[in-house]
Amino acid sequence: MRKIKRLLMPMLACSLLCLLCGCSNLSLGERAIVKAIYLDGVPGKYTASLVVFTCEPTTDTASAKGEAKIYSATEEEIGEALEAAEREQAKEPFYAQNELLFLGPQLTQAGVGKALAYFTGEQAARPNLSVFAVPVDAQAFQQLEKSIAQTIQEAERVADDTQAGMGRTMSELALQNEEEQFSGLLPVLRFGEKEEPKVDSMLLFQNDAQQGVLHGTQLGLALVAGGQTNRMQVSFYHDGGYYHVETQRLRLVKQASEGEDGLQLRLSLTGSTAVITKDGKPLHGQEAQAAESLVNHFLSQEWEKLHRKTFLRGNDICNLFFWLLQRDIPAAQALMQAPVQMRQNAVWFESCLRAK
């Protein structure tokens, strides 16, 4: 049986390559061009939807546009649901342009690990497939057919928005999951019939269980720590005043050391403020300098909240453990097994932003 499998694998790989590259006698007009996949459900009952574009026969693969249709089916397994959705229309599916995978609310509550593992192992999946959690159930998604073409176009733009730190780079990391357990962040893409797609939060997972939602300053700090962005916007209230801050050139400097209290990681957030406003009024000179300490104090408070949600619970989304390992592997491994109180003292954070 293994010998037969080894003989069949090269042929299967060639078949998949032809499917992705378009080496077929069929023109694009004779194919179902899949631009996005939606998946929701729980084990034993999965609903898959394919967003399919039709186009003129002469259209090339790089610019295929046209009428969008949504084809859906429900089956016991993920693969079966996808195959059944393909059969809802008569054309041969073409996945070479599919760059979006949407995971519905039932799936994100039950655990996304199985779905991510399926697409990680699916050789026909594009290497730059972007994964988003969407707060839209299967029935509501099917009713978006009139606006789905514009939604897909905007969602592809969001996925490419690496400057925002929440685009393709971040969501691709979720797909690097070969086991049916997922720990990390999954971007939440919000859209609707009258709502432009946007990402303003991320779901936090540990061992495939949803632990909470990161948004605002805490999400920005997590992205800076992970090297996904170098700027963010911060808003907070102080003494009845509303402050809004735009930061730039952010960098989290990490330095591990050993002292009397054991292994410790010192984190320094460096960078500057591009704009500081109070109640809508821009601050300059001494006023901006006076607000500098407020900004740094607020960022330190938000980091502490993020730290309690992640590292102290054993969910190292900021990769702090890596830097501790570089200093002392046995000590770092012992620290991760130690009580929360000991781990709490192992990481020290300060915000050192300067007012421009």
Disulfide bonds with the S-S distance in Angstrom:
none
